[in-house]
Amino acid sequence: MDCYNSMMATKLGIELPQLPKTFVVDDANGVKRIFEVERQIMGTVILLTAHEQWEQRYEFAVDGKPNDDQHKLFEQLIEKITRGLSETYLETGKFPTGESYTYVRQNHLKSVLAYDLANSETPLVIIDGKPYTWDEVGRILQAFEGFQVKMVMKDLADELE
């Protein structure tokens, strides 16, 4: 990606300032999350994507124009991650029998869809930085039988209200 970005920067006549490759942000539970940053120049857009170091975990992105201040874009990425990690959507509890269950806090959740290497027919759903299979999400949502559901698909770089 570095070679590609250098070639694109030369063609577009833009600078590639040094940006941190990794950084750490605490989540809502005080867990330190380590993110790796990737920059991609795509003609009219610069995309900064941060992936948590572990496979199938948190992922965030921001984008800007090629002439935007890339340090400010990086700051926007950190702010977006900090906001994204400030809330959790799932919680676990135990029935009186001792059996565990997972439920949706405050009747809403945000997630990212990811490719499931074990099952190419359905996506993994990343919620609170943890991968869930489509079946697991279905079991979690069973408590909402009879409720209405609104699903909004947004690009990773877009804000999800």
C-alpha positions, -999 to +999 in steps of 0.1 A: +000+000+000+029+024+007+042+020-028+008+025-043+002+056-021+036+071-031+028+066-068-007+082-063+007+111-043+033+118-070+006+117-097-017+140-077+010+163-064+002+158-028+024+153+003+023+121+024+030+133+059+042+107+085+012+094+105+014+070+134+010+033+123-006+023+156-023+038+186-042+028+217-078+038+228-096+026+259-131+011+254-162+017+276-149-010+300-114+003+303-099-023+280-070-010+259-076-015+222-046-014+198-054-001+163-033-003+132-038+025+106-038+021+069-039+051+045-052+046+009-052+073-017-080+067-042-079+096-068-104+120-053-104+105-017-079+097+010-092+070+033-078+063+067-089+029+082-081+017+117-083-021+124-080-035+158-049-056+159-068-089+164-086-106+136-124-098+132-125-070+157-133-032+157-128-013+125-133+024+118-126+047+089-127+084+079-122+099+044-113+133+030-101+151-001-065+147-012-056+183-003-071+179+033-048+181+062-040+144+068-030+150+105-065+165+111-080+135+093-060+112+116-074+132+146-109+127+132-103+090+131-092+089+167-122+110+177-145+086+158-130+056+175-132+072+209-170+078+203-174+043+189-158+027+219-176+048+245-208+027+244-215-010+245-245-026+230-246-061+244-246-073+279-247-107+295-267-119+324-276-152+341-310-168+346-319-180+381-309-215+368-274-202+362-276-203+324-260-173+306-278-151+281-268-121+260-292-092+255-293-058+237-289-029+260-312+001+255-329-016+225-304-006+199-271-018+186-244-008+161-223-033+142-200-040+112-205-068+088-174-089+081-166-119+060-170-152+078-142-176+068-161-205+083-193-198+064-193-178+032-231-179+030-236-154+059-216-125+073-201-122+107-215-094+127-190-075+148-207-060+179-187-044+207-155-056+190-165-093+191-176-114+161-210-131+162-224-155+136-257-146+120-273-174+140-260-160+173-273-126+164-307-142+156-308-158+191-299-125+207-327-107+188-353-133+196-362-113+227-376-086+203-401-109+185-430-087+175-409-055+175-402-034+145-366-033+132-348-006+112-315-015+095-294+013+080-264+004+059-236+030+059-201+030+045-174+025+072-162+061+067-197+075+072-211+086+106-237+062+119-260+082+142 
